Amino acid sequence: MSLGPTSWTRSASGITRPFPGSTSLLGEGVAKNLLRFFDRYRRAWIDYQSAVKELIDAGDDVVIVVHETARARGTEMLVERDLHPVWTMRERRAIRLRVYRTKQEALEAVNVMKKGPPR
């Protein structure tokens, strides 16, 4: 997967600052900033591990269930959770990323996008 002009939607998760290290550096159409975000995100943790648990093909979208385990830097707090990113693909390139708290929210977002907004 390569990153094309990329859009990151943090509001999809309903979290103002969803992850340690997140800032306003993320912007519309800036793949370089998205890669910088991922780098900062990983450095915010100690003993960070992630694993893809499931991939769901939804046409132009891919819903992913990712399990993370890590310790927040500067504390002994263990964080273990699933994240639910939805990547939108166009011409074999990632063009959009949204992250949801639950698999159900991610699946609903993809379904709503396919059907269009309610009338």
Secondary structure as UniProt FT lines:
FT   STRAND          2..9
FT   HELIX           11..13
FT   TURN            20..21
FT   TURN            24..25
FT   TURN            28..29
FT   HELIX           31..43
FT   STRAND          45..58
FT   TURN            59..60
FT   STRAND          61..72
FT   TURN            73..74
FT   STRAND          78..90
FT   TURN            91..92
FT   STRAND          93..100
FT   HELIX           103..115
//
